Amino acid sequence: MNCLVPHITVKDLTMAYGDFVLQRDMNFVVNRGDIFIIMGGSGCGKTTLLRNLVGLKEPARGQVFYGEVSFWESDQEEQGRIMRQFGILYQSGALWTSMTLSENIALPLREYTDLNEAAIREIASLKLSLVGLKGFEDFYPSEISGGMRKRAGLARAMALDPEILFFDEPSAGLDPISSRLLDDLILEIRESLGATIVVVSHELPSIFAIGNNSIYLDAEAKTIIGSGNPKKMLEESQNPIVRAFLTRGEQKV
Amino acid sequence: MENARFENAGRGELDLSQPTHDALLISFYGIWEMGNDLPSAEEALNKIETASAIRRVSFEAQNLSGWDTGLLTFLIKVIDTCTQKTILIDMTGLPQGVQRLLALASAVPERAGARKETTQEPFLSRIGTATIEFGRSLPELLAFIGEAFMAFLKLFTGKARFQRHDLWLIIQQTGVQALPIVSLICLLVGLILAFVGAVQLRMFGAQIYVADLVGIGMVRVLGAVMTGVIMAGRTGAAFAAELGTMQVNEEIDALRTLGIPPMEFLVLPRMLALMLMMPLLCLYADLMGLLGGLIVGVGMLNLNLMEYINETRSIVDLTNLCIGIFHGGVFGVLVALSGCLRGMQCGRSASAVGQATTSAVVTSIVCIVVATAVITLICDVLKI
């Protein structure tokens, strides 16, 4: 962690839906082992940026590099190989509702490893116990609470020991304590697995607690208007919009 | 020894040794990653189980060059066995990250009673459960029909709450947009009917009766049945899938909590639209069927066009037409009812939506066939 190795590099990225430009000319670097926060007000394109990064939506212009490889210029096979290094936690968990939690975690393992069923079952149990859901292997997503679903989604995201974990609003819809526990869990995963973590969030406590690097997207300016460690940004940023966001609007624009 | 280990550094390996008679030291070598063909835990577990003298297990990971979940699952098995036999575990020899993850995995104890027990149910018991469930589904069905009926009463008193433009939209979807498929299928059925009839009737030189066969067959029953089956697959399935997805997304709950009865808001316009459109579609289907018969009669059997039309007119009277359209109306109610019923009963998962759709189509088609049989029997008894 002492030497910064770029893991994800975004160059001149422009996102648009048809003619409507959401954000233009974004440049930023996520280093290996970072907990990188993408923040901004509602509707500024945070989730779209995430979809661009994980390969669900092709950007209108610009490139996303994973290490040295440009994702959107690679062929499908290469893209698939890169995408397998990702673990993604969707906003509401996005668990497959017709499978039990254990089967949800087992699916990627079955597809991409040649482990036997017993080993897969053990790994699924381990991942569930990591997120505090030991014993819930045979539950269906509809039988557990929203917070548990989110944690199960995290367990699934971690199934293949990903190098990069993406979180889309991890604390949305969680109570403050669960949200705090999830933050701790994210920190713990980074420490012990050495994963790079990208988080889309607008929960201030969690942003300050976990983030060591960030960008701020603005819907008006249509580009990045602030970047760096969120705590430092709070102290040093001169931009009134960023200040207003980080202080919950107490320092008016 | 060390050199040999290093040459093999690619694969995960382990070594068991007993520094003292009551301690077991497990040493890890190489890369312990999933899918790397790791050594099984059997050997270590056997050693712990059999050597009763062992009171302490420790680990050594100096030559471990990489690890992931593969190592963790191994360790968890060892730790579980040790805890069962109250053997002391010393984890200090493991990498920091591994220790932290193991601590995290055991941080939240298993919730008592959470684990589900999977038991093999005996065959007879399964039949019993299915029968009881079927018995329970009957009152549910009756309640649904009752509620639908109440919603219709409200409609006539002008108190039903649904959006007029919803109704128009559904009428468009179930009516106009179904025309192409109804045309195709009924034209072909008319053709087939005429063909099959022609082969037999030709033997007696009675080709002209193909017009009677197709006329009565299509108008009285087949036009309605074909339309019913098409609408069951097309619209009934769509209703079930739409309402089922709304159930999954809690949209129906949202209506309920707003005080808007889903029965009036969702089910009523759908039933109304299909009940209005089915007789019309049925009439259209009859025409298409007759046209199919005409094509075969005139084109293949060399019957005169006017001759064929006159024969059809003489045999297809108003009674036949009314019976056909009555069929259509009944099928409309049945298809709408089963589609909406299955949609509203849908569970809260993606596969439940699939089951609801399947079940809606199957129910509709079964109902259509049974209803046809019943109506035909009644007509026979009443001599119409």
Chai-1 contact restraints between the chains, C-beta under 6 A:
chainA,res_idxA,chainB,res_idxB,connection_type,confidence,min_distance_angstrom,max_distance_angstrom,comment,restraint_id
A,T97,B,S349,contact,1.0,0.0,6.0,A-B,restraint_1
A,T97,B,A350,contact,1.0,0.0,6.0,A-B,restraint_2
A,S98,B,S349,contact,1.0,0.0,6.0,A-B,restraint_3
A,S98,B,A350,contact,1.0,0.0,6.0,A-B,restraint_4
A,S98,B,S351,contact,1.0,0.0,6.0,A-B,restraint_5
A,T113,B,M34,contact,1.0,0.0,6.0,A-B,restraint_6
A,T113,B,G35,contact,1.0,0.0,6.0,A-B,restraint_7
A,E122,B,T73,contact,1.0,0.0,6.0,A-B,restraint_8
A,I123,B,T69,contact,1.0,0.0,6.0,A-B,restraint_9
A,I123,B,T73,contact,1.0,0.0,6.0,A-B,restraint_10
A,L126,B,L72,contact,1.0,0.0,6.0,A-B,restraint_11
A,L126,B,T73,contact,1.0,0.0,6.0,A-B,restraint_12
A,S129,B,A105,contact,1.0,0.0,6.0,A-B,restraint_13
A,L130,B,L104,contact,1.0,0.0,6.0,A-B,restraint_14
A,L130,B,A105,contact,1.0,0.0,6.0,A-B,restraint_15
A,G132,B,V108,contact,1.0,0.0,6.0,A-B,restraint_16
A,K134,B,E110,contact,1.0,0.0,6.0,A-B,restraint_17
A,G135,B,E110,contact,1.0,0.0,6.0,A-B,restraint_18
A,G135,B,R111,contact,1.0,0.0,6.0,A-B,restraint_19
A,G135,B,A114,contact,1.0,0.0,6.0,A-B,restraint_20
A,G135,B,R115,contact,1.0,0.0,6.0,A-B,restraint_21
A,F136,B,A114,contact,1.0,0.0,6.0,A-B,restraint_22
A,D138,B,K116,contact,1.0,0.0,6.0,A-B,restraint_23
A,S142,B,R348,contact,1.0,0.0,6.0,A-B,restraint_24
A,S142,B,S349,contact,1.0,0.0,6.0,A-B,restraint_25
A,D161,B,D68,contact,1.0,0.0,6.0,A-B,restraint_26
A,D161,B,T69,contact,1.0,0.0,6.0,A-B,restraint_27
A,E188,B,L104,contact,1.0,0.0,6.0,A-B,restraint_28
A,S192,B,G97,contact,1.0,0.0,6.0,A-B,restraint_29
A,S192,B,R100,contact,1.0,0.0,6.0,A-B,restraint_30
A,S192,B,L101,contact,1.0,0.0,6.0,A-B,restraint_31
